[in-house]
Amino acid sequence: MQILRTPDDRFVDLPDFPYEPHYAEIAAVPGDATAGTLRVHYLDEGPRDAAPVLLMHGEPSWSFLYRHMIPVLVAAGHRVVVPDLVGFGRSDKPADTTDYTYARHVEWMQALLFDHLDLTGITFFGQDWGGLVGLRVLASQPDRYSRAVVGNTGLPEGDGKLSEAFLSWQKFSRESPVFPIGNIVNGGCASDLSPEVIAGYDAPFPDDTYKAGARIFPSLVPSLVDDPGAAENREAWKVLEQWTKPWLCAFGDKDAVTRGGEGPFKRRIPGAADQPHTTIVGGGHFLQEDKGAELAEVIAAFIESTPVADSGEGSD
């Protein structure tokens, strides 16, 4: 496996991003010690003895996406952990698209969040692939979590019709000769990003050789029942369908890709019943950019309204 690492000077003086990097070494190929390791990056802000709020990004963004949410959550007294998925941000980037699978993304995050950080009492938030990966991780060890919030994401089982917007995006990611990460993020926002912020999303990718993970991600979404990941997602849904801990949906109202995606969560997860589900008005696909501080306030209020007497509680 050829592994690329973005030079540190690409991350100097990014707007509103003063956060110190943290790294963990994890197996490049889970279960194969001979394949070497990957350096995976994460942010870790706020008091270390507080229960963690885990914020997971998707495609093709990185922890920079959460820069306006971190201060709000830290000010509310929370520890905030924000990983960069492998292939994104300051995490290492395998150079071949075949190095990336849905299962590996799940295993890489399990290694970081459970084996390295040993997080418990987690409040989870995931958007886009942050949900597709993060919910699989959650379902693998639900006892580690106290509550969950999801926005503009899903957990597809391969038996539903994908939106035309998503199918177009999937085709573009595979076939476009140019893959402008920062402009792609800008196009997924309801607001217009500044040139400096667009450059912040481009920062992890000095050239196209670094973009294999970003290029292949849309094609890893299970669209048929026998696609890789579909069966595992169905097993994860079985766990979620027994989940009685608090569950909140906070979707943006201007995202064509995931519009209506909160429905299955509300219908199928017991813990979602009678919760104050929220529509983030003015939130595009990257609602963290459009309405980050507002979304963080929603999460903080949800935590405050759903106290956990013992963060080590068992799963339900």
N, C-alpha and C positions, 0 to 999 in steps of 0.2 A: 504494500500500500504506500503510494507516494503521498506525503503529508506536507501541506503548505502552511506557513505561519505568517500572518500579516505583521509587518514591521511595526514596532511600537510608535514610531514617529507619525504613523497615519492617524493616531488617536490623540494628538496634542491639540489643545485649545478648541475642543468641540464645544459648541454653545450649550450652556446650562448643564454641563456634564462634568462635575468636579470629582466624580467618585473614583475611589482607589480600586484597582483590579485585584482580584483574588483568583487563584488557579488550583486545579486538582489534576493529577495524572490518573487516567483511567485506561482500561484495556481498549486498544483500537478495535480488536475483534473479540467481543465477549466470549470467554471460554477458551481462547487461544493465546497463551502467554507468549508464544513465539512471534506474534504479530506486532509486538511493541505497544507503545502507549500513545494516547492523545492528551494534549494539554487543553483542559476545558476551563473556560472563564466564567466567573460569576461575580456579581456585586453583593455585598453584605453590609447593610447600613442599619443603624439603630442599635438599641441595647441587645447584647448577645443573650441575655437571660430572659428576654421577652419571647412569647410564642411567635413563630415566624409567619409572615405573609409572603407567600411564594407567587411571584409574577412571572408568567411564561409567555414569551413572544412567539410569533409565527413567521411566515414567509412574506417577503425576504428581509425582515427587519432584524433587530438585535436589541440588547438591553437598553440602548440609547432611547428606544421607544418609550421607556418608562420614566424618563428623567423628570417629568413634571408630576408624577404620581408619588415617587419616593419621598420627597420632602413632606407631603401631606400625611403620609402613613407614619413616617418617623416622628413627626410632631405629635401624632396621636399616641405615641408610646410603643410603636411596634418595631420589631426587627423585620427588615425587608430583604429578601433574598431574590436575586434576579439572574438566572443563568443565561448564558449564550448557548443555544443549541450548537452541536457540532456542525461545522460548515458555515458558521455565522459569527459576526462580531469579532471578539478577541479569541474565540475558541479556534483550535486547529481545524484545517480544512483539507480533508482527503481530496485528491485531485481528480478522481475518476467517479463518474455518476454511479457506477456499479458498486462503489464502496458504501453507498447510502441505501438503507432499507428502513421501512417503518419499524420493524422489530429492533433494529440496531439503535435507532433514535430513542426508543423506549428504554432499552438496556443501558445506553450511555447516560440517560438522565437518572435512572435508578442508581447507577454507580455513583454519580455525583451527589444526589440528594439524600440517599439512604446510607450507602457505604462510606462515603467521605464526610458528608455533613451531619448525618444521623439526625435529620430533622424529625420532630414530633410536634403534635399540637398545631398542625399546619392549617392556615387559611389559604386556600388555593384560588388563584385567578388565572385563567387561560383564555387566549384569543387566537383565532386562526389555528395554525399547527400547534400553538401552545396548548390548545385544548385537545387536539387529536393525540398528541404525545402525552400531555400532562394528565389527561383523564385515564389513559391506560396505566400510567405510573400510579395514579391514585387508586385505581381498582386493584392493583397488585398488592398494595399494603394499606387498606383503608383505615386501619387502626391508627395510623400516623396522622390522620387528618381530623380537624374539628368542624370544618365547614368548607363550602365551596361556592365560588362565584364564577360564572362563565359569561363571555360576551363575544358575539360574532364568531362562533365556532360550532362544532358538531362532533359526533362520533359515528361516522357512516358505517353501515353494515353491508353496503354493496347492493342493497335492494331498493334504493330510492332513485328518483330521477335527479341528476345533477343540473343545476341552473345553467342556462345558456351563457350567462356571464362567466361562470366557472369554466365551462368547456372551452370558451374562447381564450381564457387565461391559460388553461392547460396547453392548448395548441401553441399559443404565443411563446410560452416558456420553453417548449421543445424545439420550435422551429425558427424563432426570430434570430437573425444574425447578430443583432445588438440586444443586450439585456441590461438596460440602464436602471440599476437598483434604486437609486435615489428618486428618479422620476417615476418609477413604478409605485413606490410608497406615496409619493405626492399624488399620483392618480387615484390612490385608494383613500384619500382624505377628502372630507367635505370642504376643508379650508385649503388655502394655498400656502405651501411651505416656503420659507425663505431659502435663497441659494445656500446659505450656511448650513441649514438643517438638511437640505438635500445632500450636500457634501458629507454631512455626518453619517447618512445612510450609505453613501458610497465608500466611506473610509475603510471598511473591512476588506474591500475588493480592489487591490491595486490594478488588476487586469482580469481578463476573462478566465484565466486559468484558475482563479480562486472561486469561481461561481458554480462549480459542479453541484454542490448541495442545493443552492438556490434554484438552479435550472431543473433539477429532477424532482424537487418536492411536490409540485402539483400533480405529477404523474404517479406519485405514491398513494394518493387518495383512493381508497377502495371504491370502485364504481360498479363492480359486479360481485355477486355473492361468493365467487371462488377466487377473487383477487387476493394477493397477499395482504394480510391485515384484517380482512373482513371477518374471518372466523374468530380471531382474537378480540376484535371489537364486539362481536356478539357475546363473547364470554365476559368482557368488561361490563356490558350492559346488564348482564345478570347480577353483577355486584351492585351496580347503580340502582337497579330496581328494588334492592333491599336496603338502600341508604335512607336512614331516617334523620340523620343530622341535618342542620340547616343548609339549604341550597338556594342560591339566588341567581336569577338571570338578569343581565344588564346589557342588552343589545342596542347598538346604534340604529337610528331610524333611517339612515341614508346609505345602508350597505346592501347593494344589489346581490352580492354573492351569498350572504347568509340570511337574507330576509325570511322570516318565519322559522328560523332554525331553533328558536327557543321553545317551540311547541313540544317536541319530544321530551325535552328535559322536564317541562312542567307536567306533562301527562304521565311520565313513566317513573319519576323519582319521588318517592314518598316525602322526602325532606323538602321538596319544592312546594308542597301544599301550604296554602295560607301564608306565603312569604311575600314581602313587598317588592315583587318583581318590577324592574324599572326599565323604561325606554330612555336611552340617552339621546335627547333631542339635539340634532345637529352633529351627531356622531356618524362618520363614515365607516369604512371597513377598519381603518386604524383609528378607532375612537379614542385611543390613548393620546394621539396627537391632537385631535379636534377638541376633546373634552376631558383631558387627562386629570386635571385637578378635581373636576366634578365626579368623575368615575372613582377616584381615590376616596373622596368624601362618602360616596355610596358604600364602598367597601368598609371604610372605618365605621360608619354608622351601623352596618350589618353586624360587624364584630361586636360592637357595643351592645346591640340589642339581642345578641344570642350568646350570652356568657357561658363559659364551660367551667364547671367547678373543678374538674380534674382533666388537664390537657392530655393525660394518658388514657383517656376513656377507650373502651373497646369499640369495635365496629358494631353496627346494628344489622 
